[in-house]
Amino acid sequence: MVTLTAINLFNYLDRQVLSAVLTPIKNELHLTDGELGWLATAFMLGYFLTSPLFGYLGDRFPRRWLIAAGVAVWSLGTVLSGTAHGFWSLVMFRALVGLGEASYGTISPGWIADLFPPARRNNALSIFYAAIPVGSALGYVVGGAIAAHHGWRSAFWLAGLAGVPLVLGMLLLREPVRGANEAPVAAGAEEQPQGWRNYLELLRRPRYVLLVLGYVGQTFTLGGFAIWAPTFLYRVHGMDLERAAWFFGLSLVATGLTATLLGGWLSTLWRKRNPAAYAWMLGLSTLAGAPVAFAAFALPDPELARIMMIAAMFLLFLSTGPVNTLILETVPVTARASAMAASIFCIHLLGDLPSPLLVGMLSDSVGLAKAVLLLPAALVGAAAVWLWLAWQMQRKS
């Protein structure tokens, strides 16, 4: 568990190093802002387009070797990013990073699910996912510090080389038996044929479909939030851009870490009394987050806006552990990697890939202050879907 969480931290550290060194890359390679945007898009395309492949492989072959190979590939891509001398080579290397990380994102949650019984699984996954905001912040802070003293290429090299001990550590782990800690809480979790048919079978599971639909809406909001919130504070409230970026980054770490752990702990306690507790946590926290997020963008007072922004992020991160636990428990153990892969594919394709673009296009027409209101609107839809799921689960429990 410690090794897997550490790898997840570096997973996001390597992903976010790019954000810390965009300016020196632009200056040295003479790139446009549009080309810089394509660097992030290249990673995302490599990530979610190959997720279904790794989902298929993860349900059929030894996961230890697949994860180790993924860590090696994304670390190599990170190191090679530091050797790029032009736009297209950097695009290719960032896509390689995305490909490697797709292996880990799809396979590792199922591994953790096999390590813990259902009563402890949600807390374990919450700890695992709490590494995301920490790793993201370290990527920005460490990457920026290294770039400031040794250049942007060194930031990529050092981040990538850190993957070597992670690969070795992964190879030393003993892989758990699939479904070793399974209990009958996984509704409809009967065995089914492995392979590409797993993806078609997922569509026949209404509970899984509703989980992912709600997750798409939440990811749509968080994706747009992450890109546009600092700029919103700068343009609308006159906050210094560097200060706005630091405020948002630190808020993201604090809320992401505390809310992810707290959400997992509270929902686990609640589930002892209510089998539908995880779904209720998703729906209620997202429903509460919608008006708070709206207030963050609508209030004219800068201090109140920042407070509401922190509160909104906290409420949304409460669902991180429960949603991923439910995804794993709603499908057979032979389809867990496929379920995570399909979820990753959908939430990125329909969520945080289009949302920054849609907000930007809308901003060109009506201004950023109005355009960002699209983000809390998506939360209303996500909350409605998850509350419907919770009610259905409550009725059948």
N, C-alpha and C positions, 0 to 999 in steps of 0.2 A: 504493500500500500504506500509506503514512504517513497519507494523508487518510482512508482507510477505517478504519484503527486508531484515529485520533483521533475519528472519528465514533462508533465503537463505545464509546470511553471516555465520551463525552458521552451516549451512549445510556443507559448505566447510571447516570451521574451524575444525569441528569434523572429516572430511575426511582426512585432512592433518596433524593432530596431530601425526599420526603414523610415518610420514616421519621425524619428529623432534626427535623421541625417538627410532629409529631403533638400534642405537649402544648400548644403555643400555639394550634394550630387548635382543639383540644378546648375550651380555656378561652374563646376568643373566640366560637366558633360554638355553644358549649354542646352538643357532641356526646357521645354515649355511646361506650363502648369498642366496642360492637357496630357502631355507625355508622363508627367509625374503621377497623374491620376491613373494612367494605364498600368503603372507598376503595381498599384494596389489591386486593380482589376485582374491583372495577370495572375497574381497569387490566388485570388478568389476563384478564378476559372479553373486553375490547376487543382484547387481544393475541392470544390463541390462537384466538378465534372468527373473526377476519379473516385469520389466517395462510393458510388454504387459498385464499382469494381472491387474495392477493398471490403465492402460489406459482403459481397459474394465470397471472396477469398477467406474472410475472417470466420465465416460459418462452415467452412469446409477444411481448412488447413490449420496447422499449429500456429497459434497466435503469437507466441513468443518471437518466432523468427520474422513474422510479418511486421510486428511492432519495431523490432530491432532494425529491420531493413528500412522502415519508414523514418526512424530517427536518423539513420545514416544518410538517407537521401536528402532530408531537409537540412541536415547539418552541412552536407556537401554543397547544396544549393546556396546556403548562407555564405559559406566560405567563397564560393565562386562569384557571388554577388560583389565581393570586395575586389575582384579582378576585372570587372566589367569596364569597358572603355567606350561604350556606346549604348544607345537606347535599346536596341533589339537584343543585345546580349544580356542586358539587365532584365528585360522582360522575360527572357527564356529562363534565367536563373531564379527569378521570383516565382515563376510557374512551377519550377522544380521544387521549391520550398513548399508550395501549396500541395503538390502531389505527395510529398513525404508526410506532411502533417495530416493528410486525409486518412492515411493508414491508422494513425494513432487515434484520431477523433472518432472513427467508426468502431474500432476494435476494443480499445481500453475500457470503456464503460461496462461492456459485457464481462470482461475479465474481473472487474471489481465486483460485479453482481454475483459472480461465482465464488468470490471469497467470503461473502457475508450472507447470513440468513436474512429473510425479509425484514425482521424486526430491527436490524442494524444497518440495512442496506442504504436507506435514505441518508442517514448521517454520514456514512462512508462516502457516498457520492457527493454530498454537500462539501465535505472536506476536499475531495478531489477537485471539484469545480471552483472552490474558493481560491485555488492557485491561479485562476485565470486573471482576475484583476491585479494580483500581485505581480505575476509575470509580465503583464502588459505594462504596468508602471515601471518595472525594472528595465524593460526594453527601451522605454523612452529615456529614463534617467541615466542608466548605465551607457546606453548607446550614445546619448548626447555628450556625456562626460568624456568617453573615450574619443569621440570624434573631435571634441574641442582641443584635446591635448595631442592626439596622434593621428588625426584624420579619419574621414568616414570609412575608408577601406579597412582600417584596423578594427573598427567597431564590428563590421561583418565577420572579419577573420576570428576575433576572439569569441564572439557569440557562437560561431559555427564550430570551432574547435572544442567548445564545452560539450558538444554532443558525443565526443569519443568515450568518456567515462560512462555516459548515459547508455550508450549501445552495449558496452561491456556489462554494466549493471543489469540491463534487461536480459541479456543472455544467461546470466547467473540465476535468474528467477525460475522457480518451479511453477509451471502452468497448472492452474486448478482444473479439475474435471468440470466439464460443462454441466451446469445444472446441479452441482454437488450440494448446494444449500437451498434447493428449490422447495417451495411449499405451495399448497393449493391456492394461494392468494392470487396467482397470475391467472386471471379469468381467461378462459379459452386457450390456455397454453398447452394444448395437446401437440404431439409431435406432427410435423409435416415434412414433405420432401424438401431437401436442401437444394440450393441452386438459385437460378434466376427466377424461378417460380415463386420464391419467397416474396419478391416485390409485388407480384400480382395478388398473392394471398393477403398482403397487408391492407389492400384496398377493401377487402371483405371484412375487415375488423373495424366497425364503426367507432369503437373507443379509441383506437390508434389514430384514425383519420381525424377525429375531433381534437385529440391532443396536438397533432401536428398543425392543424388549422389555427388553433389558438396560439401556438408557438410562432407561427408565421407572423401573425399580427403583432405579437410582442417584439419579435426580432426586427420587424419593420420600424417600430418606434425606436428601439435602442440603437439600431444602425444609423438612422437619421439624427438621433440625439447625439451620438458620439462624434459625428462629422460636423454638425452645424451648431451645437451648443456654445462652444467657445467663440465662434464668429458672431452668433446672436448676442452674446454678452458684450462683444466689442462694438458691433454696429448699433444695437438698440440701446444699450445702457452705458456706452462710452467707456467700458473697461479696457485697460491696456491689454493688447492681444496676448503678450507673453504671460501676463498675470492671469488672464482668462484661461489660458491653456493649462497653467499650473493648478488653478483652482479646480478645473474640471477633472484633471488627472488625479489629484489627491482625493477629490470627492469620490471618484470612481473606485479607487482602491479601498477607501474606508467603507463605503456603502456596499461594494461588491463582496468584500471579505466578511464583514459583520452580518449583513443580511442573508448571504448564502448559508452561513453556518447557523444563524438563528432560525431561518426558514426550515432548514432540515431538522433541527432539534424540535421546534414547536410542532411541526406536522407529524413527526414520529410519535410524540406524546399524544397528540390528538387522535392519531390512528388507532391507538389502543382502545379508544372508546367509539370511534366512528370509522368504519372501513373506507368511507369515501373522503376521508380527511385530506388526502393529498390533492384531490381534485378541487375540493372546497378552498384549500389554500391558494391554488392557482387562480381560481375565479375571483375570490374576494380580494386578494392582494392586488390583482390587476384592475379590478373595478375601483378600488380605492386609489390606485395610482393614476387613473385617467383624469379626474378633476384636479389632482395635485399637479400633474404635468401641464394641464391647461393653464393653471394659475401661474406656473413657472414662466410661461411664455406671454401671459396676458397682463400680469401685474405691472404697473408702471414703476414701482419702487425697486431699485436694483438689489437692495439687501433682501427684501422679501422674495424677489425672484430667485435669488441664489439659494435661499433657505428652501423654497419649494422645489428647486431643482434637485437638491440633496435628498429631500423627502421622497420625491418621485423615484429616483434611482433606488433608494432603499426599499421601497415597496415592490418595485419590479424584480429586484434580485432575490426577494423572499421565495420566489417560485423556482429558482434554478435547480435545486436538488429534487424537489417533488416531481417536476415535469420529466426529468430524465429518468428518474426511478420508475415512474408510471409507464414510460415508453418501453423500458426493459421488461416490466412485469406484465405487459399487455400482450406480449408475443411469446411463442415457444423459445426455449433456450437455443434451439437450432436456427433461429432467425434473428437473434439479438443484434449481431453486427449489421445485418441487412436493415433492420429497423432503425438503427442509429444512422446508417448511411442515407436511407431515404429521408429521414428527418433533416439531416444536415443539408442534403440537396434541396429540399423544399424551403427551409427557412432562409437559406441564402439566396436562392434563385428568386423567391417571391418576397423576401424580407429585406435584409440589409444590403442587397445588391441594388434594387431599384429605388429604395426610399431616399438616399441622399440625392440621387439624380432628380427625382420627382420634386423634392423640396427646392432644389436649385432652379429647376425650370419654372416652378410656380413663383419663386422669389423674383425672377426676372419680370414677371407679369404684375404681381401685386405687392412685392416687397417681402423681405425675410420675416418681418414681424407677423405677417398674416400667413405666410407659407408654412411656418413651423407648426401651426395649429393642426395641420394634417396629421402630425405624429400622435397626439393624444386621442384623436378620432379613431385611429387604428386600435388603440387600447380598448375602446368601447366594444368593438367587434370581437377582440380576443377574449375579453371578460365574458361576453354573452355566450360564446362557444364553450368556454370552460365551465361556466355556471350551469349550462345545459347538461354538460357531461357529468358534473357533480350531482345534479338532481337525478339523472338517470342511474348513476352508480348508487346513490342513496336509496332510490326506490327498489333496486334489485338486491340490496344487501340484507 
